[in-house]
Amino acid sequence: MEQDVDALPRRALPPLGAGSAETPVRGAYWRESELGPRAAVLRLPPAGDLLGRAGLDGSGQWRRSDPPTLSLTPERRAEGPAAFGAVMEAAARRRQHPGAGGGPGAQPGASFLQARPLFGSPQLPMAGGEKSSPSLWFLPRHGSVKAEEAAGTAPFHLDLWFYFTLQNWVLDFGRPIAMLVFPLEWFPLNKPSVGDYFHMAYNIITPFLLLKLIERSPRTLPRSMIYVSIITFIMGASIHLVGDSVNHRLLFSGYQHHLSVRENPIIKNLKPETLIDSFELLYYYDEYLGHSMWYIPFFLILFMYFSGCFTPTRGESAMPGAALLLVVPSGLYYWYLVTEGQIFILFIFTFFAMLALVVHQKRKRLFLDSNGLFLFYSFGLTLLLVALWVAWLWNDPVLRKKYPGVIYVPEPWAFYTLHVSSGH
């Protein structure tokens, strides 16, 4: 049960003395602050579950410190334990109303965090030899945590999911279409095409949106893994940019996507034959290395975010109407991503990992929130569309030859060059 800070006995707060004398208080202690002789801090002990990494001084400014600290002016510390709750409530109000904590001395981009109770922490010693409640106040690590997320559940991120879906359709799906629509005289074959500029914008905007999505996660995710995944994503997408640019420009020279590199009429008669090896290397960078370094971290980030989208309240496990409207375009885009990127194995592995996590969390009486449901339903719709796509083209002899083996998932652009562009 959450412990009221104001209800703590005053005898738990020892008298403040000079120097750096330290006495346990609810597993914390008061001591003179390094900020100056006119301030004192409530220092929380290091703990594996303690996520705080910031301190708040009396002026409302955040300062870096480790372990986390909460600085109080002499006037506030004279109020005893009630000062802790009062200062944290004030910080929460400033976070909800950023203008209230502003001022000439405010640092640009400074954010105010809201204290939350941490349940399940071990009992800690208090003055007088008593034991504290298993509840402990701590400061979250991410500065962008909102009041709703402090309660354990994030609202539906309509803005991020809308921008994410829109830029996927325009900058990724629309990239090769824009390359064919815009006049060739505007973008000569020896210069980047309009699709290449779309790809450049995608390589910048998508990592930014992924980072913003991670910031809003109710769960603190491993930062090192997030950073490595984002860096790998950008590198893979940049490799794909070069290979895909050349491959799509070859369409104007008669290149046919439904054939392999060596079987293409404009490639198989090249002299010397080592040039064919160079084109196969380019295809490898585009379709294999670029896609792997692009999509593996992409789905890993989405899965890590999904792992934090659970709530103990069944009533919060529902999607708003706007989320339902976005499910169809989102699922349809992921169908294009899976088929054109030839990443069905990666996708199906991610989807079943999400399904297993849902079943596991349900045993703990935890349910998906609106963001988790949106992502799960989008992937479910994608799986259905891929199954229908494969069933439709199951007996196509030409595509069967290009995509041999058990996993048969034709690319939409291969279908286009075979059945659409060849008919004009």
VOKEKOL-730628 format. One record per residue (C-alpha): residue in one letter; x, y, z; residue number from 1. Coordinates in Angstrom, 1 decimal. Last residue first. Layout:
BEGIN
+---------+--------+--------+--------+-----+
: residuo :   east :  north :     up : num :
+---------+--------+--------+--------+-----+
:       a :      X :      Y :      Z : NUM :
...
+---------+--------+--------+--------+-----+
This chain:
BEGIN
+---------+--------+--------+--------+-----+
: residuo :   east :  north :     up : num :
+---------+--------+--------+--------+-----+
:       h :    1.8 :   -1.5 :  -71.1 : 424 :
:       g :    1.3 :   -5.2 :  -70.2 : 423 :
:       s :    5.0 :   -5.6 :  -69.1 : 422 :
:       s :    4.4 :   -2.8 :  -66.5 : 421 :
:       v :    1.6 :   -4.7 :  -64.8 : 420 :
:       h :    2.1 :   -8.4 :  -64.7 : 419 :
:       l :    5.9 :   -9.1 :  -64.4 : 418 :
:       t :    7.2 :   -5.7 :  -63.5 : 417 :
:       y :    4.5 :   -5.1 :  -60.9 : 416 :
:       f :    4.7 :   -8.7 :  -59.4 : 415 :
:       a :    8.4 :   -8.2 :  -58.9 : 414 :
:       w :    7.6 :   -4.8 :  -57.3 : 413 :
:       p :    5.1 :   -6.5 :  -54.9 : 412 :
:       e :    7.8 :   -9.0 :  -53.8 : 411 :
:       p :    6.8 :  -12.7 :  -53.7 : 410 :
:       v :    6.6 :  -14.6 :  -50.4 : 409 :
:       y :    7.4 :  -18.3 :  -50.8 : 408 :
:       i :    9.2 :  -19.6 :  -47.7 : 407 :
:       v :    9.6 :  -23.4 :  -48.5 : 406 :
:       g :   12.1 :  -23.0 :  -51.3 : 405 :
:       p :   12.2 :  -21.1 :  -54.6 : 404 :
:       y :   11.4 :  -17.4 :  -55.0 : 403 :
:       k :   12.5 :  -16.5 :  -58.5 : 402 :
:       k :   11.1 :  -19.7 :  -60.1 : 401 :
:       r :    7.9 :  -19.5 :  -58.1 : 400 :
:       l :    7.5 :  -15.9 :  -59.4 : 399 :
:       v :    7.6 :  -17.2 :  -63.0 : 398 :
:       p :    5.3 :  -20.2 :  -62.4 : 397 :
:       d :    2.5 :  -18.3 :  -60.5 : 396 :
:       n :    0.7 :  -21.0 :  -58.6 : 395 :
:       w :    0.8 :  -19.5 :  -55.1 : 394 :
:       l :    0.2 :  -16.0 :  -56.2 : 393 :
:       w :   -3.2 :  -15.5 :  -54.6 : 392 :
:       a :   -2.4 :  -17.7 :  -51.6 : 391 :
:       v :    0.8 :  -15.8 :  -50.9 : 390 :
:       w :   -1.0 :  -12.4 :  -50.9 : 389 :
:       l :   -3.8 :  -13.8 :  -48.7 : 388 :
:       a :   -1.3 :  -15.1 :  -46.1 : 387 :
:       v :    0.6 :  -11.8 :  -46.2 : 386 :
:       l :   -2.7 :   -9.9 :  -45.6 : 385 :
:       l :   -3.6 :  -12.0 :  -42.6 : 384 :
:       l :   -0.1 :  -11.6 :  -41.1 : 383 :
:       t :   -0.3 :   -7.8 :  -41.6 : 382 :
:       l :   -3.7 :   -7.7 :  -39.9 : 381 :
:       g :   -2.1 :   -9.4 :  -36.8 : 380 :
:       f :    0.8 :   -7.0 :  -36.9 : 379 :
:       s :   -1.5 :   -4.0 :  -36.8 : 378 :
:       y :   -3.6 :   -5.7 :  -34.1 : 377 :
:       f :   -0.5 :   -6.1 :  -31.9 : 376 :
:       l :    0.7 :   -2.6 :  -32.5 : 375 :
:       f :   -2.6 :   -1.0 :  -31.7 : 374 :
:       l :   -3.2 :   -3.3 :  -28.7 : 373 :
:       g :    0.1 :   -2.3 :  -27.3 : 372 :
:       n :   -0.6 :    1.4 :  -27.7 : 371 :
:       s :   -4.1 :    1.0 :  -26.1 : 370 :
:       d :   -2.9 :   -0.9 :  -23.1 : 369 :
:       l :   -2.2 :   -4.7 :  -23.2 : 368 :
:       f :   -3.3 :   -6.6 :  -20.0 : 367 :
:       l :   -1.6 :   -7.7 :  -16.9 : 366 :
:       r :   -3.2 :  -10.4 :  -14.7 : 365 :
:       k :    0.1 :  -12.2 :  -14.1 : 364 :
:       r :   -1.2 :  -15.0 :  -16.3 : 363 :
:       k :   -2.0 :  -12.4 :  -18.9 : 362 :
:       q :    1.6 :  -11.3 :  -18.9 : 361 :
:       h :    2.7 :  -14.7 :  -20.2 : 360 :
:       v :    0.0 :  -14.9 :  -22.8 : 359 :
:       v :    0.8 :  -11.4 :  -24.1 : 358 :
:       l :    4.5 :  -12.2 :  -24.1 : 357 :
:       a :    3.9 :  -15.3 :  -26.2 : 356 :
:       l :    1.9 :  -13.3 :  -28.7 : 355 :
:       m :    4.6 :  -10.6 :  -28.9 : 354 :
:       a :    7.3 :  -13.3 :  -29.5 : 353 :
:       f :    4.9 :  -14.9 :  -32.1 : 352 :
:       f :    4.8 :  -11.5 :  -33.9 : 351 :
:       t :    8.5 :  -11.0 :  -33.7 : 350 :
:       f :    9.3 :  -14.4 :  -35.1 : 349 :
:       i :    6.7 :  -14.0 :  -37.9 : 348 :
:       f :    8.3 :  -10.6 :  -38.8 : 347 :
:       l :   11.9 :  -11.9 :  -38.9 : 346 :
:       i :   10.8 :  -15.0 :  -41.0 : 345 :
:       f :    8.8 :  -12.8 :  -43.3 : 344 :
:       i :   11.6 :  -10.4 :  -44.0 : 343 :
:       q :   11.6 :  -10.3 :  -47.8 : 342 :
:       g :   11.8 :   -6.4 :  -47.8 : 341 :
:       e :    9.0 :   -6.2 :  -50.4 : 340 :
:       t :    6.8 :   -8.7 :  -48.7 : 339 :
:       v :    7.4 :   -7.7 :  -45.0 : 338 :
:       l :    7.4 :   -4.0 :  -45.6 : 337 :
:       y :    4.4 :   -4.1 :  -47.9 : 336 :
:       w :    2.4 :   -6.0 :  -45.3 : 335 :
:       y :    3.7 :   -3.6 :  -42.7 : 334 :
:       y :    2.1 :   -0.8 :  -44.7 : 333 :
:       l :   -1.2 :   -2.6 :  -44.8 : 332 :
:       g :   -1.2 :   -3.1 :  -41.1 : 331 :
:       s :   -0.6 :    0.6 :  -40.5 : 330 :
:       p :   -3.2 :    1.7 :  -43.0 : 329 :
:       v :   -5.8 :   -0.6 :  -41.4 : 328 :
:       v :   -4.9 :    0.0 :  -37.7 : 327 :
:       l :   -5.0 :    3.8 :  -38.0 : 326 :
:       l :   -8.8 :    3.9 :  -37.9 : 325 :
:       l :   -9.0 :    1.7 :  -34.8 : 324 :
:       a :   -6.5 :    4.0 :  -33.1 : 323 :
:       a :   -8.7 :    7.0 :  -33.8 : 322 :
:       g :  -11.7 :    5.2 :  -32.2 : 321 :
:       p :   -9.9 :    4.7 :  -28.9 : 320 :
:       m :   -8.3 :    1.3 :  -28.1 : 319 :
:       a :   -9.1 :   -0.7 :  -25.0 : 318 :
:       s :   -7.1 :   -2.3 :  -22.2 : 317 :
:       e :   -7.6 :    0.5 :  -19.8 : 316 :
:       g :  -10.6 :   -1.2 :  -18.3 : 315 :
:       r :   -8.6 :   -4.3 :  -17.7 : 314 :
:       t :   -6.4 :   -2.5 :  -15.2 : 313 :
:       p :   -3.0 :   -4.1 :  -14.4 : 312 :
:       t :   -1.5 :   -2.4 :  -17.5 : 311 :
:       f :    0.9 :   -3.6 :  -20.2 : 310 :
:       c :    2.6 :   -1.7 :  -22.9 : 309 :
:       g :    6.2 :   -2.1 :  -21.7 : 308 :
:       s :    7.1 :   -5.2 :  -23.7 : 307 :
:       f :    5.7 :   -3.4 :  -26.8 : 306 :
:       y :    8.5 :   -0.8 :  -26.6 : 305 :
:       m :   11.0 :   -3.6 :  -26.6 : 304 :
:       f :    9.2 :   -5.3 :  -29.5 : 303 :
:       l :    9.2 :   -2.1 :  -31.6 : 302 :
:       i :   12.9 :   -1.5 :  -30.9 : 301 :
:       l :   13.7 :   -5.1 :  -32.0 : 300 :
:       f :   11.5 :   -4.8 :  -35.1 : 299 :
:       f :   13.6 :   -1.8 :  -36.3 : 298 :
:       p :   16.9 :   -3.3 :  -35.1 : 297 :
:       i :   16.3 :   -6.4 :  -37.3 : 296 :
:       y :   14.8 :   -4.3 :  -40.2 : 295 :
:       w :   17.6 :   -2.0 :  -41.3 : 294 :
:       m :   20.7 :   -4.1 :  -40.6 : 293 :
:       s :   19.0 :   -7.1 :  -42.2 : 292 :
:       h :   17.6 :   -5.1 :  -45.2 : 291 :
:       g :   20.9 :   -3.5 :  -46.0 : 290 :
:       l :   22.8 :   -6.8 :  -45.8 : 289 :
:       y :   20.3 :   -8.8 :  -47.8 : 288 :
:       e :   18.4 :   -7.0 :  -50.5 : 287 :
:       d :   20.5 :   -3.9 :  -51.2 : 286 :
:       y :   24.0 :   -5.0 :  -50.2 : 285 :
:       y :   23.4 :   -8.3 :  -52.0 : 284 :
:       y :   22.0 :   -6.6 :  -55.1 : 283 :
:       l :   25.2 :   -4.5 :  -55.3 : 282 :
:       l :   27.3 :   -7.5 :  -55.0 : 281 :
:       e :   25.3 :   -9.2 :  -57.7 : 280 :
:       f :   25.9 :   -6.1 :  -59.9 : 279 :
:       s :   29.6 :   -6.3 :  -59.2 : 278 :
:       d :   29.6 :  -10.1 :  -60.1 : 277 :
:       i :   27.9 :   -9.2 :  -63.4 : 276 :
:       l :   30.8 :   -6.8 :  -64.1 : 275 :
:       t :   33.2 :   -9.7 :  -63.7 : 274 :
:       e :   31.7 :  -11.0 :  -67.0 : 273 :
:       p :   33.7 :   -8.6 :  -69.0 : 272 :
:       k :   31.5 :   -7.9 :  -70.9 : 271 :
:       l :   27.8 :   -7.7 :  -70.1 : 270 :
:       n :   25.5 :  -10.1 :  -71.8 : 269 :
:       k :   23.7 :  -11.3 :  -68.7 : 268 :
:       i :   23.0 :   -7.8 :  -67.4 : 267 :
:       i :   20.6 :   -6.1 :  -69.8 : 266 :
:       p :   18.6 :   -9.3 :  -70.4 : 265 :
:       n :   18.2 :  -10.1 :  -66.7 : 264 :
:       e :   19.0 :  -13.7 :  -65.9 : 263 :
:       r :   22.2 :  -12.9 :  -64.0 : 262 :
:       v :   20.5 :  -10.5 :  -61.7 : 261 :
:       s :   17.5 :  -12.7 :  -61.0 : 260 :
:       l :   14.2 :  -12.1 :  -62.8 : 259 :
:       h :   11.0 :  -10.6 :  -61.4 : 258 :
:       h :   12.7 :   -7.2 :  -61.0 : 257 :
:       q :   13.2 :   -6.7 :  -64.7 : 256 :
:       y :   15.9 :   -4.2 :  -65.8 : 255 :
:       g :   15.0 :   -2.4 :  -69.0 : 254 :
:       s :   17.2 :    0.6 :  -68.9 : 253 :
:       f :   14.6 :    2.8 :  -67.1 : 252 :
:       l :   14.3 :    0.0 :  -64.5 : 251 :
:       l :   18.0 :    0.3 :  -63.8 : 250 :
:       r :   17.3 :    3.5 :  -61.9 : 249 :
:       h :   15.4 :    1.3 :  -59.4 : 248 :
:       n :   18.4 :   -1.0 :  -58.8 : 247 :
:       v :   20.8 :    2.0 :  -58.5 : 246 :
:       s :   18.7 :    3.7 :  -55.9 : 245 :
:       d :   18.0 :    0.5 :  -54.0 : 244 :
:       g :   21.7 :   -0.2 :  -53.6 : 243 :
:       v :   22.5 :    3.3 :  -52.3 : 242 :
:       l :   19.6 :    3.8 :  -50.0 : 241 :
:       h :   19.9 :    0.2 :  -48.7 : 240 :
:       i :   23.3 :    1.0 :  -47.2 : 239 :
:       s :   21.8 :    4.1 :  -45.6 : 238 :
:       a :   18.9 :    2.1 :  -44.1 : 237 :
:       g :   21.4 :   -0.4 :  -42.7 : 236 :
:       m :   23.5 :    2.4 :  -41.1 : 235 :
:       i :   20.5 :    4.2 :  -39.7 : 234 :
:       f :   19.1 :    1.0 :  -38.2 : 233 :
:       t :   22.5 :    0.0 :  -36.7 : 232 :
:       i :   22.7 :    3.4 :  -35.0 : 231 :
:       i :   19.2 :    3.1 :  -33.7 : 230 :
:       s :   19.7 :   -0.5 :  -32.4 : 229 :
:       v :   23.0 :    0.5 :  -30.7 : 228 :
:       y :   21.2 :    3.4 :  -29.0 : 227 :
:       i :   18.2 :    1.3 :  -27.9 : 226 :
:       m :   20.5 :   -1.5 :  -26.6 : 225 :
:       s :   22.5 :    1.0 :  -24.5 : 224 :
:       r :   19.3 :    2.6 :  -23.2 : 223 :
:       p :   17.8 :   -0.5 :  -21.7 : 222 :
:       l :   14.0 :    0.3 :  -21.4 : 221 :
:       t :   12.3 :    2.1 :  -18.6 : 220 :
:       r :    8.6 :    1.1 :  -18.8 : 219 :
:       p :    5.8 :    3.5 :  -19.3 : 218 :
:       s :    7.2 :    4.1 :  -22.8 : 217 :
:       r :    6.9 :    7.7 :  -23.8 : 216 :
:       e :   10.7 :    8.2 :  -24.4 : 215 :
:       i :   10.7 :    5.0 :  -26.5 : 214 :
:       l :    8.2 :    6.5 :  -28.9 : 213 :
:       k :   10.2 :    9.7 :  -29.2 : 212 :
:       l :   13.3 :    7.6 :  -30.0 : 211 :
:       l :   11.3 :    5.7 :  -32.7 : 210 :
:       l :   10.1 :    9.0 :  -34.1 : 209 :
:       f :   13.6 :   10.4 :  -34.4 : 208 :
:       p :   14.9 :    7.1 :  -36.0 : 207 :
:       t :   12.1 :    7.4 :  -38.6 : 206 :
:       i :   12.6 :   11.0 :  -39.4 : 205 :
:       i :   16.3 :   10.9 :  -40.4 : 204 :
:       n :   16.5 :    7.8 :  -42.6 : 203 :
:       y :   13.0 :    8.6 :  -44.0 : 202 :
:       a :   14.2 :   12.0 :  -45.2 : 201 :
:       m :   17.2 :   10.4 :  -47.0 : 200 :
:       h :   14.8 :    7.8 :  -48.5 : 199 :
:       f :   12.5 :   10.5 :  -49.9 : 198 :
:       y :   15.6 :   12.3 :  -51.3 : 197 :
:       d :   16.5 :    9.0 :  -53.0 : 196 :
:       g :   13.0 :    8.7 :  -54.4 : 195 :
:       v :   13.3 :   12.1 :  -56.0 : 194 :
:       s :   16.3 :   10.7 :  -57.9 : 193 :
:       p :   19.9 :   11.2 :  -57.1 : 192 :
:       k :   22.0 :   12.2 :  -60.2 : 191 :
:       n :   23.5 :   10.1 :  -63.0 : 190 :
:       l :   20.1 :    9.0 :  -64.2 : 189 :
:       p :   18.9 :   12.6 :  -64.6 : 188 :
:       f :   16.4 :   14.0 :  -62.1 : 187 :
:       w :   14.2 :   16.7 :  -63.6 : 186 :
:       e :   14.6 :   15.3 :  -67.1 : 185 :
:       l :   13.3 :   11.9 :  -65.9 : 184 :
:       p :    9.9 :   13.4 :  -65.2 : 183 :
:       f :    8.4 :   12.6 :  -61.8 : 182 :
:       v :    6.1 :    9.6 :  -61.7 : 181 :
:       l :    8.5 :    6.7 :  -61.8 : 180 :
:       m :   10.7 :    7.9 :  -58.9 : 179 :
:       a :    7.6 :    9.1 :  -57.0 : 178 :
:       i :    6.3 :    5.5 :  -57.1 : 177 :
:       p :    9.6 :    4.2 :  -55.9 : 176 :
:       r :    9.5 :    6.4 :  -52.8 : 175 :
:       g :    5.8 :    6.3 :  -52.1 : 174 :
:       f :    6.0 :    3.1 :  -50.0 : 173 :
:       d :    9.0 :    4.5 :  -48.0 : 172 :
:       l :    8.6 :    8.3 :  -47.7 : 171 :
:       v :    4.9 :    8.7 :  -48.1 : 170 :
:       w :    3.5 :    5.5 :  -46.6 : 169 :
:       n :    6.0 :    5.3 :  -43.8 : 168 :
:       q :    5.8 :    9.0 :  -43.2 : 167 :
:       l :    2.1 :    8.8 :  -42.7 : 166 :
:       t :    2.1 :    5.8 :  -40.4 : 165 :
:       f :    4.8 :    7.3 :  -38.1 : 164 :
:       y :    3.2 :   10.7 :  -38.1 : 163 :
:       f :   -0.2 :    9.1 :  -37.1 : 162 :
:       w :    1.4 :    6.8 :  -34.5 : 161 :
:       l :    3.3 :    9.7 :  -32.9 : 160 :
:       d :    0.3 :   12.0 :  -32.7 : 159 :
:       l :   -2.1 :    9.4 :  -31.6 : 158 :
:       h :    0.1 :    8.3 :  -28.7 : 157 :
:       f :   -2.7 :    6.4 :  -26.8 : 156 :
:       p :   -2.3 :    7.3 :  -23.1 : 155 :
:       a :    0.5 :    5.7 :  -21.1 : 154 :
:       t :   -0.3 :    3.5 :  -18.1 : 153 :
:       g :    1.7 :    3.1 :  -14.9 : 152 :
:       a :    0.4 :    6.0 :  -12.8 : 151 :
:       a :    3.5 :    7.9 :  -13.7 : 150 :
:       e :    2.6 :    7.4 :  -17.4 : 149 :
:       e :   -0.5 :    9.5 :  -16.9 : 148 :
:       a :    1.5 :   12.2 :  -15.2 : 147 :
:       k :    4.0 :   12.3 :  -18.0 : 146 :
:       v :    7.5 :   10.9 :  -18.3 : 145 :
:       s :    9.7 :   13.1 :  -20.5 : 144 :
:       g :   12.6 :   13.4 :  -18.1 : 143 :
:       h :   13.4 :    9.7 :  -18.2 : 142 :
:       r :   15.0 :    8.2 :  -15.1 : 141 :
:       p :   12.0 :    8.2 :  -12.8 : 140 :
:       l :   12.5 :    9.6 :   -9.3 : 139 :
:       f :   11.8 :    7.4 :   -6.3 : 138 :
:       w :    9.5 :    7.1 :   -3.4 : 137 :
:       l :    9.6 :    3.8 :   -1.5 : 136 :
:       s :    6.8 :    1.4 :   -0.6 : 135 :
:       p :    7.9 :   -1.8 :    1.3 : 134 :
:       s :    7.1 :    0.2 :    4.5 : 133 :
:       s :   10.1 :    1.2 :    6.6 : 132 :
:       k :   11.5 :   -0.9 :    9.4 : 131 :
:       e :   12.0 :    0.4 :   12.9 : 130 :
:       g :   15.4 :    0.7 :   14.7 : 129 :
:       g :   14.8 :    4.2 :   16.1 : 128 :
:       a :   15.7 :    6.0 :   12.9 : 127 :
:       m :   14.5 :    4.0 :   10.0 : 126 :
:       p :   16.0 :    0.9 :    8.3 : 125 :
:       l :   14.8 :   -0.3 :    4.9 : 124 :
:       q :   12.3 :   -2.9 :    3.9 : 123 :
:       p :   13.0 :   -4.3 :    0.5 : 122 :
:       s :   11.4 :   -2.8 :   -2.6 : 121 :
:       g :    8.2 :   -4.5 :   -3.8 : 120 :
:       f :    6.4 :   -1.3 :   -4.8 : 119 :
:       l :    8.1 :    1.8 :   -6.0 : 118 :
:       p :    5.9 :    4.9 :   -5.4 : 117 :
:       r :    6.1 :    7.6 :   -8.0 : 116 :
:       a :    7.7 :   11.0 :   -8.0 : 115 :
:       q :    6.9 :   13.2 :  -11.0 : 114 :
:       l :    9.7 :   14.5 :  -13.1 : 113 :
:       f :   10.3 :   18.1 :  -14.2 : 112 :
:       s :   12.0 :   18.9 :  -17.5 : 111 :
:       a :   14.7 :   21.3 :  -18.5 : 110 :
:       g :   14.8 :   21.9 :  -22.2 : 109 :
:       p :   16.4 :   25.3 :  -21.9 : 108 :
:       q :   17.7 :   25.9 :  -18.4 : 107 :
:       a :   15.5 :   28.1 :  -16.3 : 106 :
:       g :   17.1 :   31.2 :  -14.9 : 105 :
:       p :   14.9 :   33.7 :  -16.6 : 104 :
:       g :   11.8 :   32.0 :  -15.5 : 103 :
:       g :   10.0 :   28.7 :  -16.0 : 102 :
:       g :    8.5 :   26.4 :  -13.5 : 101 :
:       a :    4.9 :   27.5 :  -14.0 : 100 :
:       g :    5.3 :   27.6 :  -17.7 :  99 :
:       p :    5.9 :   23.9 :  -17.9 :  98 :
:       h :    2.4 :   23.1 :  -16.6 :  97 :
:       q :    2.1 :   19.3 :  -16.2 :  96 :
:       r :    5.8 :   19.1 :  -15.3 :  95 :
:       r :    5.5 :   22.2 :  -13.0 :  94 :
:       r :    2.7 :   20.5 :  -11.2 :  93 :
:       a :    4.7 :   17.3 :  -10.7 :  92 :
:       a :    7.6 :   19.3 :   -9.3 :  91 :
:       a :    5.2 :   21.1 :   -6.9 :  90 :
:       e :    3.9 :   17.7 :   -5.8 :  89 :
:       m :    7.5 :   16.5 :   -5.3 :  88 :
:       v :    8.3 :   19.6 :   -3.2 :  87 :
:       a :    5.2 :   19.1 :   -1.0 :  86 :
:       g :    5.9 :   15.3 :   -0.5 :  85 :
:       f :    9.4 :   15.9 :    0.7 :  84 :
:       a :    8.5 :   18.9 :    2.8 :  83 :
:       a :    6.0 :   16.9 :    4.8 :  82 :
:       p :    9.0 :   14.9 :    6.2 :  81 :
:       g :   10.2 :   17.8 :    8.3 :  80 :
:       e :    8.8 :   21.3 :    7.9 :  79 :
:       a :   12.3 :   22.7 :    8.8 :  78 :
:       r :   13.5 :   21.2 :    5.6 :  77 :
:       r :   11.5 :   23.7 :    3.6 :  76 :
:       e :   12.9 :   26.8 :    5.3 :  75 :
:       p :   16.5 :   25.4 :    5.1 :  74 :
:       t :   16.1 :   24.9 :    1.4 :  73 :
:       l :   15.5 :   21.3 :    0.1 :  72 :
:       s :   17.6 :   19.2 :   -2.3 :  71 :
:       l :   16.3 :   15.9 :   -3.5 :  70 :
:       t :   19.1 :   13.5 :   -4.4 :  69 :
:       p :   19.6 :   10.6 :   -6.8 :  68 :
:       p :   22.8 :    8.4 :   -6.2 :  67 :
:       d :   24.4 :    9.7 :   -8.4 :  66 :
:       s :   23.8 :   13.4 :   -9.2 :  65 :
:       r :   22.8 :   15.6 :  -12.1 :  64 :
:       r :   20.9 :   18.8 :  -11.2 :  63 :
:       w :   17.3 :   19.6 :  -12.0 :  62 :
:       q :   16.2 :   23.2 :  -11.3 :  61 :
:       g :   13.1 :   23.8 :   -9.1 :  60 :
:       s :   14.7 :   26.7 :   -7.1 :  59 :
:       g :   14.9 :   24.5 :   -4.0 :  58 :
:       d :   17.1 :   21.9 :   -5.6 :  57 :
:       l :   15.9 :   18.9 :   -7.5 :  56 :
:       g :   18.2 :   15.9 :   -8.1 :  55 :
:       a :   18.5 :   13.5 :  -11.0 :  54 :
:       r :   19.3 :    9.8 :  -11.7 :  53 :
:       g :   16.3 :    8.0 :  -10.4 :  52 :
:       l :   15.6 :    4.4 :  -11.4 :  51 :
:       l :   16.0 :    2.7 :   -8.1 :  50 :
:       d :   15.3 :   -1.0 :   -8.6 :  49 :
:       g :   18.9 :   -2.1 :   -8.1 :  48 :
:       a :   19.3 :    0.1 :   -5.1 :  47 :
:       p :   21.5 :    3.1 :   -4.3 :  46 :
:       p :   20.3 :    4.9 :   -1.1 :  45 :
:       l :   18.2 :    8.0 :   -1.4 :  44 :
:       r :   19.8 :   11.3 :   -0.3 :  43 :
:       l :   17.6 :   13.9 :    1.2 :  42 :
:       v :   19.6 :   17.1 :    0.7 :  41 :
:       a :   20.5 :   20.1 :    2.7 :  40 :
:       a :   21.1 :   23.7 :    1.5 :  39 :
:       r :   22.6 :   26.9 :    3.0 :  38 :
:       p :   26.1 :   25.4 :    3.4 :  37 :
:       g :   26.4 :   25.0 :   -0.4 :  36 :
:       l :   25.6 :   22.8 :   -3.3 :  35 :
:       e :   27.6 :   19.9 :   -1.9 :  34 :
:       s :   24.7 :   19.4 :    0.4 :  33 :
:       e :   24.9 :   18.7 :    4.1 :  32 :
:       r :   23.4 :   15.4 :    5.0 :  31 :
:       w :   20.0 :   13.8 :    5.5 :  30 :
:       y :   19.6 :   10.1 :    5.1 :  29 :
:       a :   17.6 :    7.5 :    3.2 :  28 :
:       g :   16.3 :    4.0 :    4.0 :  27 :
:       r :   13.3 :    5.5 :    5.6 :  26 :
:       v :   15.6 :    8.0 :    7.5 :  25 :
:       p :   19.1 :    6.6 :    8.3 :  24 :
:       t :   21.4 :    9.2 :   10.0 :  23 :
:       e :   24.3 :   10.9 :    8.2 :  22 :
:       a :   26.7 :   13.5 :    9.7 :  21 :
:       s :   28.3 :   15.5 :    6.9 :  20 :
:       g :   29.4 :   18.7 :    8.7 :  19 :
:       a :   26.9 :   20.5 :   10.9 :  18 :
:       g :   23.8 :   19.0 :   12.3 :  17 :
:       l :   20.3 :   18.4 :   11.0 :  16 :
:       p :   18.1 :   16.9 :   13.7 :  15 :
:       p :   16.9 :   13.3 :   12.9 :  14 :
:       l :   13.8 :   12.8 :   10.8 :  13 :
:       a :   12.2 :    9.5 :   11.8 :  12 :
:       r :   11.1 :   11.3 :   15.0 :  11 :
:       r :    8.7 :   13.2 :   12.8 :  10 :
:       p :    6.6 :   10.1 :   12.3 :   9 :
:       l :    5.6 :    9.6 :    8.6 :   8 :
:       a :    2.0 :   10.6 :    7.8 :   7 :
:       d :    3.0 :   13.5 :    5.5 :   6 :
:       v :    4.9 :   11.0 :    3.2 :   5 :
:       d :    1.8 :    8.9 :    2.8 :   4 :
:       q :    2.7 :    5.3 :    2.1 :   3 :
:       e :    1.3 :    3.5 :   -0.9 :   2 :
:       m :    0.0 :    0.0 :    0.0 :   1 :
+---------+--------+--------+--------+-----+
